[in-house]
Amino acid sequence: KVRLAADEAMKAANMSGPVLVGLQDELDRIKVAAKNGTGALVRHILHTHKPKTNNEVPSDFTDAGMRKTLLKVIRIYHQDKNTVEAHGLEWHLLCREITKQLNAKLELYK
């Protein structure tokens, strides 16, 4: 079982390069939204990439509530919550990249 899981992980890693190339335009749009501020990034992500889980979507985009909002959105899009098996490799990789951008913004609120 462990060997099968390792084989699957290696296959996914080998396939991620071409998938990320296909996602490059969207990743660029996410980076542009990030440059426009934390609120713009979160709104872009929630509007453009609707969560595939039944989590409550945050609605507080004020500066005072932004840290809590970021933590909730990171939880929604974290790659461990959006597995390849459940949602496919493309969504999994997109969530991984979204989480990187959100974590970078979260550093500003610590």
N, C-alpha and C positions, 0 to 999 in steps of 0.2 A: 504494500500500500504506500509506504513512504517513497519507494522508488518511482511508483506511478505519479505521485504528486510532484516529485522532483522533475520527472520527464515533462509533465504538463507545464510546470513553471518555466522550464527551459524553452519549450515551444512558444509559450506566450511572450517570453523575452525576445526570441528571435523574430517574432511577428510584429513586435511593437514598433520597430523602426519605420516600416512602410505605412503603418496605421497613423503614426505621428506625422509623417509627411503629408498624409491626406487631411489631417486636422490642422495643418499649419495656418491656414487662413483664419480659422476660428480662434486659434491660440493667439494670433496677432491681434484680433479684435478684443480679446480678453485683456491683453497687455495694454492696448490703447485705453480701454475702460479703466484699468488700474491707474494709468497716468492721470486720469481725470478725477481721481479721488476714491476713497474707500466706499462711500455711498454709491457712486457711479458703478464701481466694480460689482458690488453686491446686487444692485438692481439689474445690471446687465446679465449676470449669471442666473439670477432667479427668473428673469423674463425670457431669456434666450434658451436656457437649458433647464426646463422644468424638472424638479426633483422626481425621481422614479420611486421614491419611498413615500410612505404616508406620514412623514414628519410635518409638524406645524411649521409653516414658513414664517420667519420673523417679519415684523413690519415696522420696527423702531429703527429709523435711519438717522436719528439725531446723534450728535457727537457724544452726548452723555451715555446713550445706549449702544453705541457702535461696537464696543468690545464684546458685549453679550451677544449682539447680533452676529458678529464674526464667528464667535464660538459655535453658535447654533448652525450657521451655514456651513462651517467646516465639518461639523458632525454629519450634516445631511450629505455632503459631497465627498466625504473621506473615502478613499479607495477601498478600505476594509469593509465599509458598509455597502459598496457598489462593486461586488465581485464580478469577475469575468463570467463565472458560471451563471449568475443571475441576470446580468445585463449586457454581456458581450464585451469583447476586448476594447472596442472603440469607446464605449461609454466609460469603461473602467479607466482607460488612459486619459480621457478628457477630465474625469473627476480627479485623477492624480495631479494633473496640471492646474486645474482650478484650485485645488487645495494648496498647492505651492504658492500661488498668487495670494490667496487669502491669508496664509501663514505669514507671508512677507508683510502684509498690511497689519496683521495682529501684533507684530513686533513693535509697531509704532504706538500701540496702546498699552504697552507694559510699563 
